[in-house]
Amino acid sequence: MKKHKIKVKQGDRVKIISGKYKGQTGIIKEVLNERNKVVIKDINIQTKHIKVKQSEEKGSIKQIEGPIHYSNIKVV
């Protein structure tokens, strides 16, 4: 995959222009340059199941933000 220069940075307010979350706004939490994606706070929530690592611990389910391709957002 070709790496592009992403013109947004952490803390910018962006609006999603296409996809499942079209029209929503949020703040950039993390920029993933090598994958051409950004993580936006409280957008694209995914469920992650954590396995037990030791017999005394319990497994858990966490809600995390998934990445969105940078072409689907614009700076507000």
Backbone as a ProteinNet text record, in pm:
[ID]
protein_1_A
[PRIMARY]
MKKHKIKVKQGDRVKIISGKYKGQTGIIKEVLNERNKVVIKDINIQTKHIKVKQSEEKGSIKQIEGPIHYSNIKVV
[TERTIARY]
84.6	0	89.5	57.2	136.1	107.5	214.8	202.1	184.9	78.2	50.9	75.2	104	119.8	-18.9	-49	-178.8	-168.9	-260.4	-251.8	-332.4	-353.3	-420.5	-328.4	-351.9	-270.5	-359.1	-300.9	-372.7	-432.4	-561.2	-629.7	-714	-700.1	-782.4	-926.6	-1020.3	-1162	-1193.1	-1249.4	-1278	-1423.9	-1470.4	-1605.1	-1590.1	-1669.6	-1664.8	-1755.6	-1700	-1773.6	-1828.4	-1789.1	-1845.2	-1836.5	-1920.9	-1919.6	-2031.5	-2021.6	-2123.9	-2148.4	-2044.3	-2054.3	-2059.9	-2108.2	-2114.8	-2191	-2132.3	-2195.9	-2156.5	-2093.9	-2053.8	-1920.3	-1899.8	-1772.9	-1704.8	-1573.5	-1497.8	-1356.8	-1281.4	-1144.4	-1049.5	-942.9	-846.8	-768.7	-769.7	-700.2	-561.1	-546.9	-419.6	-414.1	-295.3	-273.8	-184.7	-229.8	-153.4	-99.3	17.3	73.2	100.8	154	191.9	71.3	-46.4	-168.1	-265.4	-228.1	-312.6	-447.4	-448.2	-572	-558.7	-673.9	-678	-778.6	-756.1	-849.2	-916.4	-1050.4	-1128.6	-1201.7	-1197.3	-1256.6	-1407.8	-1455.5	-1597	-1660.5	-1580.1	-1630.6	-1575.3	-1656.5	-1616.2	-1576.7	-1666.1	-1641.9	-1648.8	-1546	-1540.3	-1525	-1573.6	-1564.4	-1442.8	-1358.1	-1239.1	-1248	-1233.8	-1238.8	-1096.1	-1070.1	-938.1	-934.6	-838.7	-826.9	-761.7	-787.1	-724.7	-578.3	-487.7	-345	-295.2	-354.3	-319.8	-448.7	-438	-557.9	-635.6	-570	-638.1	-713.7	-676.3	-739.6	-868.8	-948.4	-1069	-1052.6	-1118.6	-1121.7	-1213.7	-1202.1	-1285.9	-1321.1	-1416.7	-1459	-1439.1	-1362.1	-1334.4	-1393.3	-1434.9	-1481.5	-1365.9	-1318.9	-1209.4	-1250.8	-1185.1	-1211.1	-1128.5	-1192.5	-1120.8	-1076.4	-977.5	-928.3	-1021.9	-1016.4	-1092.4	-992.9	-1011.2	-919.3	-925.7	-809.2	-801.8	-881.1	-908.8	-985	-1132.6	-1178.6	-1318.2	-1343.2	-1243.2	-1261.7	-1218	-1267.7	-1218.3	-1211.5	-1117.8	-1099.1	-1211.5	-1267.6	-1377.1	-1319.6
-117	0	123.7	219.9	341.6	431.6	484.5	570.1	714.8	782	920.6	1009.9	1137	1233.8	1273.7	1244.8	1278.3	1418.6	1507	1647.2	1680.3	1583	1605.9	1558.2	1609.3	1567.6	1539.2	1480.8	1445.4	1570.7	1563.1	1676.1	1757	1735.4	1807.9	1760.5	1853.9	1819.4	1789.4	1672.1	1629.1	1585.8	1587.7	1540.1	1422.3	1319.4	1200.4	1225.4	1206.8	1242.2	1121.3	1000.3	882.4	762.4	664.7	541.9	537.3	442.4	414.9	533.8	611.2	721	856.9	861.8	985.1	1094.6	1215	1329.6	1352.1	1254.5	1270.3	1342.4	1412.9	1481	1424.8	1439.7	1390.5	1446.5	1411	1457.6	1340.8	1366.9	1262	1223.1	1093.5	1038.3	989.4	936.8	878.4	878.3	900.3	895.3	776.2	688.5	569.6	593.3	658.9	697.7	578.6	470.6	356.3	285.1	302.6	239	338.8	468.1	574.8	583.4	566.3	568.1	655.6	695	772.3	707.9	726.2	679	802.2	802.6	916.1	876.3	964.7	936.7	913.1	803.3	763.6	737.9	708.8	674.7	537.4	456.1	322.4	234	224.1	142.7	-5.5	-80.9	-223.4	-299	-421.9	-505.3	-596	-595.7	-680.2	-775.5	-904.4	-1006.7	-1037.1	-1021.6	-1044.5	-1184.1	-1268	-1404.1	-1405.2	-1511.4	-1532.4	-1568.9	-1503.5	-1533.5	-1623.3	-1611	-1698.3	-1755.9	-1865.9	-1935.3	-1853.3	-1760.9	-1683	-1562.6	-1518.6	-1401.7	-1441.3	-1338.7	-1359.8	-1293.4	-1349.2	-1286	-1165.3	-1077.1	-957.8	-917.2	-825.7	-769	-618.8	-562.2	-418.7	-353.8	-228.6	-147.8	-55.3	-65.6	18.6	89.6	202.5	273.6	210.6	182.3	128	239.5	213.8	316.7	338.9	460.9	499.4	553.6	520.1	567.9	719.9	781.1	928	994.8	922.3	980.7	998.1	937.8	947.3	1059.9	1143.2	1251.4	1384.5	1495.5	1628.4	1711.3	1805.8	1890.7	1992.4	2011.5	2108.1	2239
0	0	0	-85.5	-94.3	24.9	83.5	200.7	154.5	201.1	166.2	286.8	261.3	369.9	417.1	541.6	599.8	658.6	617.4	655.6	780.6	866.4	994.3	1105.4	1225	1338.2	1457.7	1558.4	1679.5	1742.4	1779.2	1841.6	1745	1613.4	1515.4	1521.5	1498.5	1490.1	1344.1	1318.2	1181.4	1167.3	1041.9	1008.8	913.9	934.5	850	730	609.1	488.1	412.9	451.3	386	478.4	451.2	530.1	632	722	822.2	915.6	943	1039.7	971.4	848.6	769.8	844.4	847	910.4	1055	1118.9	1258.7	1267.4	1378.5	1399.8	1523.3	1527.9	1642	1641	1742.8	1758.4	1733	1658.2	1625.1	1749.5	1777.3	1892.9	1855.5	1733.7	1690.2	1537.5	1480.5	1335.9	1305	1215.7	1175.6	1034.2	1023.3	893.5	802.3	857.8	774.3	713.5	772.7	720.4	658.8	654.1	598.4	668.6	800.2	876.8	999.9	1054.9	1178.4	1273.4	1403.1	1505.3	1562.3	1560.5	1607.3	1735	1833.7	1964.3	1952.2	2010.6	2016.1	1879.1	1776.9	1644.1	1607.1	1538	1492.3	1610.8	1708.7	1827.8	1789.8	1829	1802.6	1933.5	1936.1	2054.6	2042.4	2146	2146.9	2264.8	2238.2	2341.8	2387.4	2517	2574.2	2635.4	2591.5	2643.6	2781.3	2854.4	2984.9	2962.4	3037.4	3023.3	3136	3254.1	3365.9	3421.2	3490.4	3538.7	3641.8	3711.8	3814.5	3757.4	3638.9	3578	3507.7	3474.4	3396.8	3261.1	3160.6	3030	3037.1	2939.6	2940.7	2798.7	2790.5	2663.3	2673.1	2577.4	2577.7	2453.9	2468	2356	2315.9	2192	2144.9	2016.2	1986.9	1861.7	1750.7	1638.9	1524.7	1431.2	1345.5	1254	1135.4	1080	960.8	859	731.7	628.4	618.3	597.7	600.2	487.5	378.8	268.1	302.9	412.1	453.4	552.8	579.1	674.6	614.9	673.4	638.8	764.5	767.8	885.5	890.6	1010.6	1028.2	1074.9
[MASK]
++++++++++++++++++++++++++++++++++++++++++++++++++++++++++++++++++++++++++++

